[in-house]
Amino acid sequence: MGVVLPVLFSLCAAFSNALATVLQRRAALTVPRTDSFRPGLILDLLRRPLWLAGILAVIVAGVGQAAALATGPLSLVQPLFVLELPLALLIASLMTRERLPSALWFAVAAVVGGLGVALAAASPSGNRTHVPLDRWVPALAVCAGAVVALTVAGLRRGPGRTRAGCLGAATAICYALTAALMKTSMHLLDEGGVTAFLTAWQTYAFCAAGIAALLLLEHAMQGGPLVASQPALTLGDATVSLTLGVLLFEEQVRAGWWLVPELLGVGLIVLGVFALARGGVST
């Protein structure tokens, strides 16, 4: 049962996030496109029932993600969110009543199979509950710097692949950082109760990172095609989360000859993700 619960919670969260992506993408395309960073975009979206339904799905996903992070390692939980893209594709196809071409089914199989192979070979382990401040400070500084740099680079370009890719990558870093901070907060809630949870700086930090991710995501969706933003978001979240899991929480993945199937799995995931994004997830 060691990994069963976090995997189940992660799959529930991935499905809810995929549904949210489909609904929010549809809503984002109904508001005027912006050429700059516009916080007022959220106010426009608040008038869209589809976007509000997407936010409800985000909340359900957040609960599932919190439960998964409380019971399993970050390096196991977050990579499972790679499944959001094929799930979003399937949900979108059901909503639009469009049949998926066989090539996209092969891409779905590549993502699912590659993820299974990579995680089985890596076998992430370790579930450190306390991270000292001297570990958090450099991690927060590097992540914040990267987010700012990517956001500025993206907004300096007009709508297109570069903007979408940069904003998608910035969103991915915010998602990974939110998960890492949430993991610590959930352990504080479990060990110290509501008081410890509400008085911990990590709780407010993960809320701030989550809000930043939400705002960046909406601009990434408007900024250009999914073929640019979705791979950066999907693969970036998994990569940064794995890195934070190892560096902050001292989680371990298998090395040696296990690197061969791990790299094979990652290769299948990358090919599948790009094929799915290029195929046009009709959200």
C-alpha positions in Angstrom: 0.0 0.0 0.0 3.1 2.2 0.2 2.7 3.8 -3.3 -1.0 2.8 -4.0 -2.6 5.7 -2.2 -0.4 8.5 -3.6 -0.8 7.0 -7.1 -4.5 6.9 -6.8 -4.7 10.4 -5.4 -2.4 11.6 -8.2 -4.5 10.0 -10.9 -7.6 11.6 -9.5 -5.8 15.0 -9.5 -4.5 14.5 -13.0 -8.0 13.8 -14.3 -9.4 16.9 -12.6 -6.6 19.0 -13.9 -7.1 17.7 -17.4 -10.8 18.6 -17.2 -9.8 22.0 -15.9 -7.4 22.5 -18.8 -10.1 21.8 -21.4 -12.6 24.1 -19.7 -10.2 26.9 -19.1 -8.7 26.7 -22.6 -12.2 27.0 -24.1 -13.0 30.0 -21.8 -9.6 31.7 -22.5 -10.3 31.6 -26.2 -13.6 33.6 -25.7 -11.9 36.7 -24.3 -9.9 39.3 -26.2 -6.3 38.3 -26.8 -3.8 40.4 -24.9 -0.3 41.4 -26.0 0.9 42.1 -22.4 0.6 40.8 -18.9 -2.9 41.7 -17.9 -4.2 40.8 -14.4 -7.7 42.0 -15.6 -7.8 38.8 -17.8 -9.0 36.9 -14.7 -11.9 39.4 -14.2 -13.0 38.8 -17.8 -12.8 35.0 -17.3 -14.8 35.2 -14.1 -17.8 36.0 -16.3 -17.4 32.7 -18.2 -19.3 29.8 -16.6 -16.9 27.4 -18.3 -13.9 29.0 -16.6 -15.6 28.8 -13.2 -16.3 25.1 -13.8 -12.6 24.8 -14.6 -11.7 26.5 -11.3 -13.9 24.0 -9.5 -12.0 21.2 -11.2 -8.7 22.8 -10.2 -9.9 22.8 -6.5 -10.7 19.1 -6.7 -7.3 18.5 -8.3 -5.7 20.5 -5.5 -7.3 18.3 -2.8 -6.2 15.2 -4.6 -2.7 16.5 -5.1 -2.4 17.6 -1.4 -3.4 14.1 -0.3 -0.9 12.5 -2.8 1.9 14.7 -1.6 1.1 14.0 2.1 1.4 10.2 1.4 4.1 9.9 -1.2 7.4 11.4 -2.6 7.3 14.5 -4.8 9.4 12.7 -7.4 6.6 10.1 -7.8 3.5 12.3 -7.5 4.3 15.1 -9.9 5.6 13.0 -12.9 2.2 11.3 -12.9 0.7 14.6 -13.9 2.2 14.0 -17.3 -1.0 12.0 -17.9 -2.9 15.3 -17.9 -2.2 15.8 -21.6 -3.6 12.5 -22.9 -6.5 12.8 -20.5 -7.2 16.3 -21.7 -7.2 15.0 -25.3 -9.6 12.3 -24.5 -11.9 14.6 -22.6 -11.8 17.2 -25.4 -12.6 14.6 -28.0 -15.7 13.5 -26.0 -16.9 17.1 -25.7 -16.5 17.8 -29.4 -17.6 14.3 -30.4 -14.6 14.0 -32.7 -12.9 10.6 -33.2 -9.2 10.5 -32.5 -7.0 9.5 -35.4 -4.9 6.3 -34.8 -1.7 8.4 -34.7 -2.9 10.2 -31.6 -3.9 6.9 -29.9 -0.3 5.7 -30.5 0.9 9.0 -28.9 -1.3 8.3 -25.9 0.1 4.8 -25.6 3.6 6.2 -25.8 3.0 8.7 -22.9 1.3 6.1 -20.7 3.7 3.3 -21.5 6.8 5.6 -21.2 5.6 6.9 -17.8 5.1 3.4 -16.5 8.5 2.3 -17.6 10.3 5.4 -16.3 8.6 5.3 -12.9 9.0 1.5 -12.5 12.7 1.8 -13.3 13.3 4.9 -11.2 11.3 3.6 -8.2 11.3 7.0 -6.4 11.6 6.6 -2.6 12.0 8.8 0.4 9.5 11.0 2.1 11.3 13.6 4.1 8.9 15.8 6.0 11.1 18.7 7.2 13.2 20.9 4.9 15.5 23.4 6.6 15.3 27.1 5.5 18.9 27.0 4.1 17.7 24.5 1.5 14.5 26.5 0.7 16.2 29.9 0.1 18.4 29.0 -2.9 15.6 26.8 -4.4 13.1 29.7 -4.1 15.6 32.2 -5.5 16.5 30.1 -8.5 12.8 29.2 -9.3 11.7 32.9 -8.9 14.5 34.1 -11.1 13.7 31.6 -13.8 10.0 32.4 -13.7 10.7 36.2 -14.0 13.2 35.7 -16.9 10.9 33.4 -18.8 7.9 35.6 -18.3 9.7 38.7 -19.5 11.2 36.8 -22.5 7.7 35.6 -23.4 5.9 38.9 -23.1 8.5 40.7 -25.2 7.5 38.6 -28.1 4.2 38.8 -30.0 1.7 36.0 -29.8 3.2 32.8 -31.2 5.3 29.7 -30.3 8.0 31.6 -28.4 5.6 33.4 -26.1 3.6 30.3 -25.5 6.7 28.1 -24.8 8.2 30.7 -22.4 5.0 31.2 -20.5 4.3 27.5 -20.4 7.8 26.8 -18.9 7.3 29.6 -16.3 3.9 28.0 -15.4 5.6 24.6 -15.0 8.1 26.0 -12.5 5.4 27.6 -10.5 3.4 24.3 -10.5 6.4 22.4 -9.3 7.3 24.9 -6.6 3.6 25.0 -5.5 3.7 21.2 -5.1 7.0 21.2 -3.1 5.7 23.9 -0.7 2.3 22.2 -0.4 4.0 18.9 0.5 5.7 20.6 3.5 2.5 22.3 4.5 0.6 19.1 4.5 3.1 17.4 6.7 2.9 20.4 9.1 -0.9 20.0 9.1 -0.6 16.3 9.9 2.0 16.8 12.7 1.0 20.1 14.2 -2.6 20.6 13.3 -4.4 23.6 11.9 -2.4 26.1 13.9 0.9 24.9 12.6 -0.5 24.9 9.0 -1.9 28.4 9.2 1.3 29.9 10.9 3.8 28.3 8.4 5.2 30.5 5.7 5.1 27.6 3.3 1.3 27.6 3.4 1.1 31.2 2.1 4.0 30.7 -0.2 2.3 27.8 -2.0 -0.9 29.9 -2.3 1.1 32.7 -3.9 2.9 30.3 -6.2 -0.4 28.7 -7.2 -2.0 32.0 -8.0 1.0 33.0 -10.1 0.8 29.6 -11.9 -2.9 30.2 -12.6 -2.3 33.7 -14.1 0.6 32.5 -16.2 -1.3 29.5 -17.5 -4.1 31.7 -18.8 -1.6 33.9 -20.6 0.2 30.9 -22.0 -3.0 29.5 -23.3 -3.7 32.8 -25.1 -0.1 33.3 -26.1 0.2 30.7 -28.9 -0.5 27.2 -30.0 -0.6 24.2 -27.6 2.3 22.6 -29.5 4.5 25.2 -27.9 3.0 25.7 -24.4 1.8 22.2 -23.5 5.1 20.3 -23.9 6.9 23.0 -21.9 4.3 22.8 -19.2 3.9 19.1 -19.0 7.6 18.1 -19.3 8.8 21.1 -17.3 6.6 20.4 -14.3 7.8 16.8 -14.1 11.5 17.7 -14.5 11.5 20.6 -12.0 9.5 18.5 -9.5 11.9 15.6 -9.8 14.8 18.0 -9.2 13.2 19.6 -6.2 12.3 16.2 -4.8 15.9 15.1 -4.9 17.5 18.4 -3.7 15.0 19.5 -1.1 13.4 16.3 0.2 16.4 14.0 -0.4 14.3 11.6 -2.4 16.1 8.9 -4.3 15.8 7.3 -7.7 17.6 4.3 -9.0 20.8 4.8 -11.0 23.3 2.4 -12.7 21.8 0.2 -15.4 18.3 1.4 -14.4 19.1 4.6 -16.3 18.6 2.7 -19.6 14.9 1.9 -19.1 14.5 5.3 -17.4 15.8 7.1 -20.4 13.8 4.9 -22.7 10.6 5.8 -20.8 11.4 9.5 -20.8 12.1 9.3 -24.6 8.7 7.7 -25.2 7.0 10.4 -23.0 8.7 13.2 -24.9 7.7 11.8 -28.3 4.2 11.2 -27.1 3.7 14.6 -25.6 5.0 16.5 -28.7 2.8 14.3 -30.9 -0.2 15.0 -28.8 0.4 18.7 -28.8 1.1 18.8 -32.5 -2.0 16.8 -33.2 -4.0 19.6 -31.7 -5.8 19.0 -28.5 -9.1 20.6 -29.4 -9.9 22.2 -26.2 
